Amino acid sequence: MSGGVAYVLDLDESDINKQARESGELLVATLDEQDRELVLGLIKRHGEETESDWAETLLENADDTISRMTKLLPRDYSAVLALRNQAEAAGDDPDGDGTWHKILEVTTRG
């Protein structure tokens, strides 16, 4: 992964890149409330657009579905999201030069 978040149903942890996980490059987490809303909304939209029986089944058992999901995201992408959220909370422009300077500092420390 070079950026972005993956939400995986029934993840087999042996499929995760061991080196990336051990180095902290890849973060593995449970879904928070914001993730839950996003994932359920995406499943609902998929079901509406495709008439998918599978989507309907996943939504009927939403709590079970979410409990079976794992969130994967690269460490650097996580840092970018956190800095952008901090900028917004402080009333700063998340796309402004100051925020991007901080993002570059965090993501190039390597």
CYANA upper distance limits for C-alpha pairs under 8 A (distance plus 0.5 A):
  1 MET  CA     73 LEU  CA      8.19
  1 MET  CA     74 PRO  CA      7.25
  2 SER  CA     74 PRO  CA      7.58
  3 GLY  CA     73 LEU  CA      7.72
  3 GLY  CA     74 PRO  CA      6.71
  3 GLY  CA     76 ASP  CA      8.35
  3 GLY  CA     77 TYR  CA      6.07
  4 GLY  CA     73 LEU  CA      6.77
  4 GLY  CA     74 PRO  CA      7.81
  4 GLY  CA     77 TYR  CA      7.06
  5 VAL  CA     71 LYS  CA      7.40
  5 VAL  CA     72 LEU  CA      6.29
  5 VAL  CA     73 LEU  CA      5.28
  5 VAL  CA     74 PRO  CA      8.16
  6 ALA  CA     71 LYS  CA      6.32
  6 ALA  CA     72 LEU  CA      5.58
  6 ALA  CA     73 LEU  CA      6.92
  7 TYR  CA     39 VAL  CA      8.24
  7 TYR  CA     69 MET  CA      6.86
  7 TYR  CA     70 THR  CA      6.15
  7 TYR  CA     71 LYS  CA      5.22
  7 TYR  CA     72 LEU  CA      6.89
  8 VAL  CA     69 MET  CA      5.88
  8 VAL  CA     70 THR  CA      5.69
  8 VAL  CA     71 LYS  CA      6.98
  8 VAL  CA     72 LEU  CA      8.20
  9 LEU  CA     65 THR  CA      8.12
  9 LEU  CA     68 ARG  CA      6.21
  9 LEU  CA     69 MET  CA      5.00
  9 LEU  CA     70 THR  CA      7.04
 10 ASP  CA     68 ARG  CA      5.94
 10 ASP  CA     69 MET  CA      6.66
 10 ASP  CA     70 THR  CA      8.07
 11 LEU  CA     15 ASP  CA      8.25
 11 LEU  CA     68 ARG  CA      8.43
 11 LEU  CA     69 MET  CA      7.76
 11 LEU  CA     70 THR  CA      7.12
 12 ASP  CA     16 ILE  CA      8.13
 14 SER  CA     18 LYS  CA      8.37
 16 ILE  CA     21 ARG  CA      7.83
 17 ASN  CA     21 ARG  CA      6.79
 18 LYS  CA     22 GLU  CA      6.53
 19 GLN  CA     23 SER  CA      6.51
 20 ALA  CA     24 GLY  CA      6.69
 20 ALA  CA     25 GLU  CA      5.46
 20 ALA  CA     26 LEU  CA      5.81
 21 ARG  CA     25 GLU  CA      6.51
 21 ARG  CA     26 LEU  CA      5.41
 21 ARG  CA     27 LEU  CA      7.04
 21 ARG  CA     28 VAL  CA      8.23
 24 GLY  CA     75 ARG  CA      7.17
 25 GLU  CA     74 PRO  CA      6.24
 25 GLU  CA     75 ARG  CA      5.56
 25 GLU  CA     76 ASP  CA      7.96
 26 LEU  CA     72 LEU  CA      7.36
 26 LEU  CA     73 LEU  CA      6.30
 26 LEU  CA     74 PRO  CA      4.98
 26 LEU  CA     75 ARG  CA      6.07
 27 LEU  CA     71 LYS  CA      8.49
 27 LEU  CA     72 LEU  CA      6.19
 27 LEU  CA     73 LEU  CA      5.81
 27 LEU  CA     74 PRO  CA      6.39
 27 LEU  CA     75 ARG  CA      6.46
 28 VAL  CA     70 THR  CA      7.42
 28 VAL  CA     71 LYS  CA      6.29
 28 VAL  CA     72 LEU  CA      5.35
 28 VAL  CA     73 LEU  CA      7.35
 29 ALA  CA     70 THR  CA      6.47
 29 ALA  CA     71 LYS  CA      5.54
 29 ALA  CA     72 LEU  CA      7.01
 30 THR  CA     67 SER  CA      8.46
 30 THR  CA     69 MET  CA      7.54
 30 THR  CA     70 THR  CA      5.80
 30 THR  CA     71 LYS  CA      6.28
 31 LEU  CA     35 ASP  CA      5.85
 31 LEU  CA     36 ARG  CA      6.58
 31 LEU  CA     66 ILE  CA      7.74
 31 LEU  CA     69 MET  CA      7.61
 31 LEU  CA     70 THR  CA      7.10
 31 LEU  CA     71 LYS  CA      6.60
 32 ASP  CA     36 ARG  CA      6.62
 33 GLU  CA     37 GLU  CA      6.76
 34 GLN  CA     38 LEU  CA      6.75
 35 ASP  CA     39 VAL  CA      6.50
 36 ARG  CA     40 LEU  CA      6.52
 36 ARG  CA     66 ILE  CA      7.12
 37 GLU  CA     41 GLY  CA      6.45
 38 LEU  CA     42 LEU  CA      6.67
 39 VAL  CA     43 ILE  CA      6.69
 40 LEU  CA     44 LYS  CA      6.55
 40 LEU  CA     59 LEU  CA      7.54
 40 LEU  CA     62 ALA  CA      7.93
 41 GLY  CA     45 ARG  CA      6.60
 42 LEU  CA     46 HIS  CA      6.55
 43 ILE  CA     47 GLY  CA      6.62
 43 ILE  CA     55 ALA  CA      6.25
 43 ILE  CA     58 LEU  CA      8.23
 43 ILE  CA     59 LEU  CA      7.82
 44 LYS  CA     48 GLU  CA      6.71
 44 LYS  CA     55 ALA  CA      7.27
 44 LYS  CA     56 GLU  CA      8.15
 44 LYS  CA     59 LEU  CA      7.68
 45 ARG  CA     49 GLU  CA      6.62
 46 HIS  CA     50 THR  CA      6.40
 46 HIS  CA     51 GLU  CA      8.19
 46 HIS  CA     52 SER  CA      7.77
 46 HIS  CA     55 ALA  CA      7.46
 47 GLY  CA     51 GLU  CA      5.43
 47 GLY  CA     52 SER  CA      5.34
 47 GLY  CA     53 ASP  CA      7.86
 47 GLY  CA     54 TRP  CA      8.44
 47 GLY  CA     55 ALA  CA      5.64
 47 GLY  CA     56 GLU  CA      6.93
 48 GLU  CA     52 SER  CA      8.09
 52 SER  CA     56 GLU  CA      7.06
 53 ASP  CA     57 THR  CA      6.74
 54 TRP  CA     58 LEU  CA      6.71
 55 ALA  CA     59 LEU  CA      6.69
 56 GLU  CA     60 GLU  CA      6.60
 57 THR  CA     61 ASN  CA      7.04
 58 LEU  CA     62 ALA  CA      6.45
 58 LEU  CA     65 THR  CA      6.34
 59 LEU  CA     65 THR  CA      8.01
 61 ASN  CA     65 THR  CA      6.54
 62 ALA  CA     66 ILE  CA      6.59
 63 ASP  CA     67 SER  CA      6.68
 64 ASP  CA     68 ARG  CA      6.83
 65 THR  CA     69 MET  CA      7.06
 73 LEU  CA     77 TYR  CA      7.32
 73 LEU  CA     78 SER  CA      7.16
 74 PRO  CA     78 SER  CA      6.79
 75 ARG  CA     79 ALA  CA      6.80
 76 ASP  CA     80 VAL  CA      6.77
 76 ASP  CA    106 VAL  CA      8.04
 76 ASP  CA    107 THR  CA      6.00
 77 TYR  CA     81 LEU  CA      6.76
 78 SER  CA     82 ALA  CA      6.71
 79 ALA  CA     83 LEU  CA      6.68
 79 ALA  CA    103 ILE  CA      7.99
 79 ALA  CA    106 VAL  CA      7.58
 79 ALA  CA    107 THR  CA      8.01
 80 VAL  CA     84 ARG  CA      6.66
 80 VAL  CA    103 ILE  CA      6.32
 80 VAL  CA    107 THR  CA      8.34
 81 LEU  CA     85 ASN  CA      6.61
 82 ALA  CA     86 GLN  CA      6.62
 83 LEU  CA     87 ALA  CA      6.65
 83 LEU  CA     94 PRO  CA      8.34
 83 LEU  CA     99 THR  CA      7.49
 83 LEU  CA    102 LYS  CA      7.99
 83 LEU  CA    103 ILE  CA      7.32
 84 ARG  CA     88 GLU  CA      6.78
 84 ARG  CA     94 PRO  CA      5.35
 84 ARG  CA     95 ASP  CA      8.19
 84 ARG  CA     99 THR  CA      7.39
 85 ASN  CA     89 ALA  CA      6.63
 85 ASN  CA     94 PRO  CA      7.85
 86 GLN  CA     90 ALA  CA      6.67
 87 ALA  CA     91 GLY  CA      6.75
 87 ALA  CA     92 ASP  CA      5.33
 87 ALA  CA     93 ASP  CA      6.79
 87 ALA  CA     94 PRO  CA      5.80
 87 ALA  CA     99 THR  CA      7.21
 88 GLU  CA     92 ASP  CA      5.91
 88 GLU  CA     93 ASP  CA      6.88
 88 GLU  CA     94 PRO  CA      6.37
 92 ASP  CA     96 GLY  CA      8.13
 93 ASP  CA     99 THR  CA      7.79
 94 PRO  CA     99 THR  CA      6.30
 94 PRO  CA    100 TRP  CA      8.28
 95 ASP  CA     99 THR  CA      6.93
 95 ASP  CA    100 TRP  CA      7.15
 96 GLY  CA    100 TRP  CA      6.82
 97 ASP  CA    101 HIS  CA      6.51
 98 GLY  CA    102 LYS  CA      6.96
 99 THR  CA    103 ILE  CA      6.71
100 TRP  CA    104 LEU  CA      6.61
101 HIS  CA    105 GLU  CA      6.81
102 LYS  CA    106 VAL  CA      6.78
103 ILE  CA    107 THR  CA      6.57
104 LEU  CA    108 THR  CA      6.36
105 GLU  CA    109 ARG  CA      6.94
